[in-house]
Amino acid sequence: MTVIRARNASAAAEPPAPPKKDDQSLYRFEMLYDGATWRAWADTPSELLEALIPEYPALETPRDRAAARIRLALRTQVRMQASLAMAPELEECTAEQRGVLLSSRETPPAVRQWDAPVPLVLVATFYRPEGRLPRPEGPEGSLVWIDPGDDWSLLLTLHQAGVIQVNVRTDMAPPAPEPDEGN
């Protein structure tokens, strides 16, 4: 596994040039993370995850890798929900909605419908079809899903949630699937 990391330039500066591999080719993926203060380049989603989960390459079983992705998803959920709960729109929520937004995440929220002015951040693993809880519904933007089901779904949903930014070179053939990807 190879992931290259570099501190990102300030918004006023020119971004760093993408690094090249030994054969002078470029990496397939680029990711901005940690508040866009860091950049990482890699050829596979699992290599990118090494920047977010440093112990990821040492995890040998699909079960251990899945557990690490879920832990990252949960940490992200807690941080995002806390940040969203500080929005002035929290005052527009009902007492029940505020209770859900401000409750502990030791137990995943069990709601059928979410239409509060503050989005609810959820980890997909705990909801159907993968999990036991019914999947909540709501208007667009009312639910933020983080899906740690596999390497790419985690990166994609973190990107969609605005936690990271992933860029994919489309002028390259996709990498061969990794043996434990999706587990």
Contacts in CASP RR format, 6 or more apart in sequence:
PFRMAT RR
TARGET T0000
AUTHOR 0000-0000-0000
METHOD contacts of the structure
MODEL  1
MTVIRARNASAAAEPPAPPKKDDQSLYRFEMLYDGATWRAWADTPSELLE
ALIPEYPALETPRDRAAARIRLALRTQVRMQASLAMAPELEECTAEQRGV
LLSSRETPPAVRQWDAPVPLVLVATFYRPEGRLPRPEGPEGSLVWIDPGD
DWSLLLTLHQAGVIQVNVRTDMAPPAPEPDEGN
1 42 0 8 1.000
1 44 0 8 1.000
1 46 0 8 1.000
1 47 0 8 1.000
1 50 0 8 1.000
1 57 0 8 1.000
2 21 0 8 1.000
2 42 0 8 1.000
2 43 0 8 1.000
2 47 0 8 1.000
3 40 0 8 1.000
3 41 0 8 1.000
3 42 0 8 1.000
3 47 0 8 1.000
3 48 0 8 1.000
3 50 0 8 1.000
3 51 0 8 1.000
4 19 0 8 1.000
4 27 0 8 1.000
4 40 0 8 1.000
4 41 0 8 1.000
4 42 0 8 1.000
5 38 0 8 1.000
5 39 0 8 1.000
5 40 0 8 1.000
5 51 0 8 1.000
6 16 0 8 1.000
6 19 0 8 1.000
6 38 0 8 1.000
6 39 0 8 1.000
7 37 0 8 1.000
7 38 0 8 1.000
7 39 0 8 1.000
8 15 0 8 1.000
8 16 0 8 1.000
8 32 0 8 1.000
8 36 0 8 1.000
8 37 0 8 1.000
8 38 0 8 1.000
8 39 0 8 1.000
9 15 0 8 1.000
9 16 0 8 1.000
15 39 0 8 1.000
16 39 0 8 1.000
18 26 0 8 1.000
18 27 0 8 1.000
18 30 0 8 1.000
18 41 0 8 1.000
19 27 0 8 1.000
19 41 0 8 1.000
20 26 0 8 1.000
21 27 0 8 1.000
26 41 0 8 1.000
26 169 0 8 1.000
26 172 0 8 1.000
27 41 0 8 1.000
27 42 0 8 1.000
27 43 0 8 1.000
27 169 0 8 1.000
28 42 0 8 1.000
28 43 0 8 1.000
28 44 0 8 1.000
28 168 0 8 1.000
28 169 0 8 1.000
28 172 0 8 1.000
28 174 0 8 1.000
28 175 0 8 1.000
29 41 0 8 1.000
29 42 0 8 1.000
29 43 0 8 1.000
29 44 0 8 1.000
29 45 0 8 1.000
29 47 0 8 1.000
29 48 0 8 1.000
29 166 0 8 1.000
29 167 0 8 1.000
29 168 0 8 1.000
29 169 0 8 1.000
30 39 0 8 1.000
30 40 0 8 1.000
30 41 0 8 1.000
30 166 0 8 1.000
30 167 0 8 1.000
30 169 0 8 1.000
31 39 0 8 1.000
31 40 0 8 1.000
31 41 0 8 1.000
31 42 0 8 1.000
31 48 0 8 1.000
31 51 0 8 1.000
31 155 0 8 1.000
31 164 0 8 1.000
31 165 0 8 1.000
31 166 0 8 1.000
31 167 0 8 1.000
32 38 0 8 1.000
32 39 0 8 1.000
32 164 0 8 1.000
32 165 0 8 1.000
33 39 0 8 1.000
33 40 0 8 1.000
33 51 0 8 1.000
33 52 0 8 1.000
33 163 0 8 1.000
33 164 0 8 1.000
33 165 0 8 1.000
36 165 0 8 1.000
38 51 0 8 1.000
40 48 0 8 1.000
40 50 0 8 1.000
40 51 0 8 1.000
42 48 0 8 1.000
42 50 0 8 1.000
42 51 0 8 1.000
43 175 0 8 1.000
44 151 0 8 1.000
44 175 0 8 1.000
44 178 0 8 1.000
45 150 0 8 1.000
45 151 0 8 1.000
45 152 0 8 1.000
45 155 0 8 1.000
45 181 0 8 1.000
46 56 0 8 1.000
46 57 0 8 1.000
46 65 0 8 1.000
46 151 0 8 1.000
46 178 0 8 1.000
46 181 0 8 1.000
48 151 0 8 1.000
48 155 0 8 1.000
48 166 0 8 1.000
49 56 0 8 1.000
49 69 0 8 1.000
49 151 0 8 1.000
49 154 0 8 1.000
49 155 0 8 1.000
50 56 0 8 1.000
50 57 0 8 1.000
52 72 0 8 1.000
52 164 0 8 1.000
53 68 0 8 1.000
53 69 0 8 1.000
53 72 0 8 1.000
55 68 0 8 1.000
56 65 0 8 1.000
56 68 0 8 1.000
59 65 0 8 1.000
59 68 0 8 1.000
61 180 0 8 1.000
62 180 0 8 1.000
62 182 0 8 1.000
62 183 0 8 1.000
63 183 0 8 1.000
65 180 0 8 1.000
65 183 0 8 1.000
66 148 0 8 1.000
66 149 0 8 1.000
66 183 0 8 1.000
69 148 0 8 1.000
69 149 0 8 1.000
69 150 0 8 1.000
69 151 0 8 1.000
69 154 0 8 1.000
70 123 0 8 1.000
70 125 0 8 1.000
70 148 0 8 1.000
72 148 0 8 1.000
72 154 0 8 1.000
73 123 0 8 1.000
73 125 0 8 1.000
73 146 0 8 1.000
73 147 0 8 1.000
73 148 0 8 1.000
73 154 0 8 1.000
74 105 0 8 1.000
74 123 0 8 1.000
76 121 0 8 1.000
76 146 0 8 1.000
76 158 0 8 1.000
76 161 0 8 1.000
76 163 0 8 1.000
77 105 0 8 1.000
77 121 0 8 1.000
77 122 0 8 1.000
77 123 0 8 1.000
77 146 0 8 1.000
78 105 0 8 1.000
80 121 0 8 1.000
80 144 0 8 1.000
80 161 0 8 1.000
80 163 0 8 1.000
81 101 0 8 1.000
81 105 0 8 1.000
81 120 0 8 1.000
81 121 0 8 1.000
84 101 0 8 1.000
84 118 0 8 1.000
84 119 0 8 1.000
84 121 0 8 1.000
85 101 0 8 1.000
85 102 0 8 1.000
85 118 0 8 1.000
87 118 0 8 1.000
89 117 0 8 1.000
89 118 0 8 1.000
90 98 0 8 1.000
90 101 0 8 1.000
90 118 0 8 1.000
92 116 0 8 1.000
92 117 0 8 1.000
93 101 0 8 1.000
93 116 0 8 1.000
93 117 0 8 1.000
93 118 0 8 1.000
94 116 0 8 1.000
97 116 0 8 1.000
97 118 0 8 1.000
100 109 0 8 1.000
100 111 0 8 1.000
100 116 0 8 1.000
100 120 0 8 1.000
101 116 0 8 1.000
101 118 0 8 1.000
101 120 0 8 1.000
103 109 0 8 1.000
108 122 0 8 1.000
108 123 0 8 1.000
108 126 0 8 1.000
108 127 0 8 1.000
108 133 0 8 1.000
109 120 0 8 1.000
109 122 0 8 1.000
109 136 0 8 1.000
110 133 0 8 1.000
110 134 0 8 1.000
111 120 0 8 1.000
111 136 0 8 1.000
112 134 0 8 1.000
112 136 0 8 1.000
112 137 0 8 1.000
113 136 0 8 1.000
113 137 0 8 1.000
113 138 0 8 1.000
114 120 0 8 1.000
114 136 0 8 1.000
114 137 0 8 1.000
114 138 0 8 1.000
114 142 0 8 1.000
114 143 0 8 1.000
115 138 0 8 1.000
115 139 0 8 1.000
115 142 0 8 1.000
116 142 0 8 1.000
119 141 0 8 1.000
119 142 0 8 1.000
119 143 0 8 1.000
119 144 0 8 1.000
120 136 0 8 1.000
120 142 0 8 1.000
120 143 0 8 1.000
120 144 0 8 1.000
121 144 0 8 1.000
121 146 0 8 1.000
121 161 0 8 1.000
122 136 0 8 1.000
122 143 0 8 1.000
122 144 0 8 1.000
122 145 0 8 1.000
122 146 0 8 1.000
123 145 0 8 1.000
123 146 0 8 1.000
123 147 0 8 1.000
123 148 0 8 1.000
124 130 0 8 1.000
124 145 0 8 1.000
124 146 0 8 1.000
124 147 0 8 1.000
124 148 0 8 1.000
124 149 0 8 1.000
124 153 0 8 1.000
124 157 0 8 1.000
125 131 0 8 1.000
125 147 0 8 1.000
125 148 0 8 1.000
125 149 0 8 1.000
126 132 0 8 1.000
126 133 0 8 1.000
127 133 0 8 1.000
127 134 0 8 1.000
127 135 0 8 1.000
127 136 0 8 1.000
128 134 0 8 1.000
128 135 0 8 1.000
130 149 0 8 1.000
136 143 0 8 1.000
137 143 0 8 1.000
144 161 0 8 1.000
145 157 0 8 1.000
145 160 0 8 1.000
145 161 0 8 1.000
146 154 0 8 1.000
146 157 0 8 1.000
146 158 0 8 1.000
146 161 0 8 1.000
147 153 0 8 1.000
147 154 0 8 1.000
147 156 0 8 1.000
147 157 0 8 1.000
148 154 0 8 1.000
149 182 0 8 1.000
150 181 0 8 1.000
150 182 0 8 1.000
150 183 0 8 1.000
151 178 0 8 1.000
151 181 0 8 1.000
151 182 0 8 1.000
152 181 0 8 1.000
155 164 0 8 1.000
155 166 0 8 1.000
156 166 0 8 1.000
158 164 0 8 1.000
158 166 0 8 1.000
159 165 0 8 1.000
159 166 0 8 1.000
END
